[in-house]
Amino acid sequence: MTRSTIQRLLTILAIAAFAALLAGCGEKSEPTTPDNVRPDQLNLMLDWQPNANHAGIYTGIASGAFKKRALVVDPKVPSDPAGVIKQVEAGRVDLGISYASYVLAAQDKGAGVKAIAAIVNRPLNSLIWLKKSKIKSIKGLKGKTVGVSGDGPSNTLNTILEENGVPASSVKQIDVGYDLQKVLVAGRVDASITGYWNVEGVQLQQAGLQPKIIPVDKAGSPTYDELVLIASTENLKDGERVESYRRFIAGLQEGTEVAVADPNAAFNAIAAKYPDLKKTAADRKFNMASLKVTLPVLAQTNIGENPFGWMDPATWAAYGKWMHDNGELSKSDTTYTDAITNDLLPGVVPDAGATQSTDSDTGSVN
């Protein structure tokens, strides 16, 4: 038997032993990382700088939720949030965090990525105005100026206006980039859209400006998953990578549960990696408040009997159709649910749709 043949056999035996560890753990045993299992390194590109939306990730790292699943997770901050999909597709990072609209737009252009889990499974984008504007309801936007992000009119705002009987032509929309809060406070606009209720909304409340905050899906826009975990379709053909992604999502679930149970520990876990969150007392106050209102959403209590990370196919189909109807997608023969897969979620048996009752549900390495 040649040296190369022996090496291949040893590799196969090691993989088989690792798979046995995943499937054969006792239900009450404490998960550990065996000495003979080399942890998988996973590079994760965030959607933005570390913040409350990433509490499950950083708490999972700090609490050992990933370590006991034989994972070393390395979050990276993107130079451009719009470029995360390209980084994942090119294989420069293993996983990324992006937005439902970005994933559907990438699918429309033929990009090789899929969403494999929801992290924030409802909209954070909100329609916001201040008490001083004298606006009483969405109908009161008629004749007003609304700040948007983008070169043209906001399809989300236009949909909201239509649903509330306000002619889009009666509302002036101006592009304010990322300065939505600043221009709102300065009075350059009467209202703004695309600010997050758990970020700008909290900042405005803490400033005593009495904001009216309406998440876009409560105002008349279709709902969607705000933040999703993405992987390249090429890597999803690799059984070993898929298994490590499954363990990552299971670790994320545990990290999220730890964060929900102990918000202070969650804050410290993020701040340990990103000290700017507590640079001043005001920074700490804001980021802690943002975390506390975000954690209930990260807990995903609205998914019923579905597993953590569940992405509702009907929601994706409806949102994809809305994007197409509003000119944001060009192809008319697309199956929008092809942009997602729920097969990697905890407890899901690929291609079977059933659940397991062993410790492999949690993705633990015992």
SVG drawing of the C-alpha trace seen along z (x, -y; Angstrom):
<svg xmlns="http://www.w3.org/2000/svg" viewBox="-57 -72 61 74">
<polyline fill="none" stroke="black" stroke-width="0.4" points="0.0,0.0 1.5,-3.4 2.0,-6.3 -0.6,-8.4 -3.2,-5.6 -2.5,-5.2 -2.9,-9.0 -6.2,-9.0 -7.5,-6.1 -6.4,-7.9 -8.2,-11.0 -11.4,-9.0 -11.2,-7.3 -10.8,-10.7 -13.8,-12.1 -15.9,-9.0 -14.8,-9.3 -15.8,-12.9 -19.2,-12.1 -19.7,-9.4 -19.0,-11.9 -21.7,-14.2 -24.3,-11.5 -23.6,-9.3 -23.4,-11.6 -25.3,-10.8 -28.2,-13.2 -27.1,-14.3 -23.3,-14.5 -21.5,-17.8 -20.3,-19.0 -16.5,-19.3 -14.0,-19.6 -12.1,-16.3 -8.3,-16.5 -8.4,-14.6 -10.8,-17.0 -9.2,-20.0 -11.5,-23.0 -12.8,-24.4 -11.9,-28.0 -14.9,-30.0 -14.4,-33.6 -17.6,-35.5 -18.0,-38.9 -20.5,-41.1 -22.9,-43.5 -21.7,-46.5 -19.6,-47.4 -20.3,-45.2 -23.6,-46.1 -26.6,-44.8 -27.7,-42.7 -24.5,-40.6 -25.1,-39.8 -25.6,-36.1 -22.3,-35.9 -20.1,-37.6 -21.8,-35.9 -21.4,-32.6 -17.7,-33.2 -17.3,-34.4 -19.5,-31.7 -17.8,-28.9 -20.9,-27.9 -18.9,-27.7 -15.8,-26.2 -17.7,-23.2 -18.9,-22.6 -15.3,-22.5 -15.5,-25.9 -13.2,-29.0 -15.3,-31.9 -13.6,-35.1 -16.0,-38.0 -14.7,-40.6 -16.0,-44.1 -16.7,-44.9 -15.2,-48.0 -18.4,-48.1 -21.7,-46.4 -22.8,-46.1 -19.7,-44.0 -20.3,-41.2 -22.1,-39.0 -19.2,-39.3 -16.7,-38.3 -18.7,-35.2 -19.3,-34.2 -15.6,-34.5 -14.7,-32.3 -12.7,-35.1 -14.8,-34.4 -16.8,-31.3 -20.0,-33.1 -21.5,-36.6 -24.3,-38.6 -26.5,-40.4 -30.0,-41.7 -32.9,-39.9 -33.1,-42.5 -29.4,-42.2 -29.7,-38.4 -32.7,-38.6 -30.9,-41.2 -27.8,-39.0 -30.0,-36.0 -31.5,-38.2 -28.0,-38.8 -27.0,-35.1 -24.7,-35.3 -23.9,-32.0 -25.0,-32.6 -27.9,-31.5 -29.3,-32.6 -29.0,-29.7 -30.5,-31.3 -32.3,-34.4 -30.5,-36.4 -33.0,-39.2 -36.3,-37.9 -38.3,-41.0 -37.7,-44.6 -35.7,-47.0 -36.2,-49.8 -38.7,-52.3 -40.7,-55.4 -39.8,-58.0 -40.9,-61.6 -40.6,-63.8 -43.3,-65.2 -42.3,-68.7 -43.2,-68.0 -46.9,-68.0 -47.5,-64.9 -50.3,-62.8 -50.3,-59.8 -49.0,-58.5 -51.7,-60.4 -50.1,-63.6 -47.1,-63.1 -49.0,-64.7 -47.2,-67.9 -44.2,-67.0 -40.5,-66.2 -39.2,-62.7 -35.5,-61.8 -34.6,-58.6 -31.4,-56.7 -30.8,-56.4 -30.7,-58.3 -34.4,-58.0 -37.8,-57.6 -38.1,-54.9 -40.3,-52.1 -40.8,-51.2 -42.1,-54.7 -44.2,-54.8 -45.9,-51.5 -46.6,-52.8 -48.1,-56.0 -50.3,-54.1 -51.5,-51.7 -52.4,-54.8 -54.1,-56.7 -51.5,-59.3 -50.5,-60.3 -46.7,-59.7 -46.6,-62.9 -47.7,-64.9 -44.6,-63.9 -41.1,-65.3 -38.4,-62.7 -34.7,-63.8 -31.6,-61.6 -29.9,-62.2 -27.5,-59.2 -26.8,-57.8 -27.5,-61.1 -31.2,-60.3 -31.1,-61.2 -29.0,-64.3 -31.3,-65.9 -34.4,-64.9 -33.2,-66.6 -32.1,-69.7 -35.5,-70.0 -34.3,-69.6 -36.9,-66.9 -40.2,-66.3 -39.8,-62.5 -37.3,-59.8 -37.3,-56.2 -34.7,-53.4 -33.5,-54.4 -33.6,-51.4 -36.0,-51.4 -33.4,-49.7 -30.6,-52.2 -31.8,-55.7 -35.1,-55.1 -33.3,-54.6 -30.9,-57.5 -33.9,-59.9 -35.7,-58.6 -32.6,-59.1 -32.3,-62.6 -35.8,-63.4 -37.1,-64.2 -40.2,-62.0 -40.0,-60.2 -42.9,-58.3 -41.4,-55.1 -43.3,-52.7 -41.5,-49.6 -42.1,-49.5 -44.0,-46.3 -46.4,-47.9 -46.8,-50.9 -47.8,-49.1 -44.7,-47.7 -44.3,-43.9 -42.3,-42.1 -39.0,-40.5 -36.0,-39.1 -33.7,-42.0 -30.4,-40.2 -29.6,-36.7 -26.6,-34.4 -25.3,-33.7 -23.0,-31.1 -21.7,-30.4 -23.6,-27.8 -20.3,-26.3 -19.4,-25.7 -22.9,-24.3 -21.9,-21.4 -19.2,-20.5 -20.4,-18.1 -17.7,-19.0 -18.4,-22.7 -22.1,-22.2 -21.6,-20.3 -19.5,-23.2 -22.2,-25.7 -24.9,-23.6 -22.7,-23.7 -22.3,-27.4 -26.0,-28.0 -26.5,-25.8 -23.8,-27.7 -25.4,-31.0 -28.7,-29.8 -27.0,-29.0 -25.1,-32.2 -28.4,-34.1 -30.0,-32.3 -27.2,-33.2 -27.4,-36.8 -31.1,-37.0 -30.7,-35.5 -27.8,-37.9 -27.8,-41.2 -24.9,-42.5 -22.8,-39.5 -23.8,-40.0 -22.9,-43.7 -19.5,-42.9 -18.9,-40.2 -19.4,-42.7 -17.5,-45.5 -14.5,-43.3 -14.0,-43.1 -15.3,-46.6 -14.4,-48.9 -16.1,-51.9 -19.4,-50.7 -18.4,-51.8 -16.0,-54.7 -18.1,-57.1 -20.9,-56.8 -23.3,-58.0 -22.0,-55.3 -22.5,-52.7 -26.0,-53.9 -27.1,-54.0 -25.6,-50.6 -27.0,-48.9 -30.4,-50.3 -30.2,-49.2 -29.2,-45.7 -32.1,-45.3 -34.7,-46.2 -33.0,-44.0 -32.6,-40.8 -36.3,-39.8 -36.1,-39.9 -32.9,-37.9 -34.7,-35.3 -37.1,-34.7 -40.1,-34.0 -42.4,-34.4 -41.3,-31.2 -43.7,-28.8 -42.6,-25.2 -40.0,-26.0 -36.3,-25.9 -34.1,-28.8 -33.0,-30.7 -36.2,-29.8 -36.9,-31.8 -40.5,-31.7 -40.6,-30.7 -44.0,-32.5 -42.4,-35.7 -39.5,-35.5 -41.8,-34.7 -44.0,-37.7 -41.1,-40.1 -39.3,-39.0 -42.5,-39.6 -42.8,-43.0 -39.2,-43.9 -39.9,-42.7 -43.2,-44.6 -41.3,-47.8 -38.5,-47.4 -35.9,-46.2 -35.5,-42.8 -35.5,-42.3 -36.1,-38.6 -39.7,-37.5 -39.2,-33.7 -37.4,-33.5 -38.4,-31.3 -37.5,-33.6 -37.4,-30.8 -34.4,-29.4 -32.4,-32.2 -32.8,-30.4 -32.4,-27.0 -33.6,-26.0 -31.9,-22.6 -29.0,-23.6 -31.0,-24.8 -30.8,-22.9 -32.7,-19.7 -33.5,-19.7 -32.6,-16.6 -31.7,-17.6 -34.1,-16.4 -36.3,-14.8 -37.8,-17.7 -37.9,-15.7 -36.2,-16.4 -33.8,-14.4 -33.8,-13.9 -30.1,-13.3 -27.5,-15.8 -26.7,-16.3 -29.7,-18.7 -27.6,-21.2 -24.5,-20.6 -22.4,-19.8 -19.2,-17.9 -19.3,-15.7"/>
</svg>
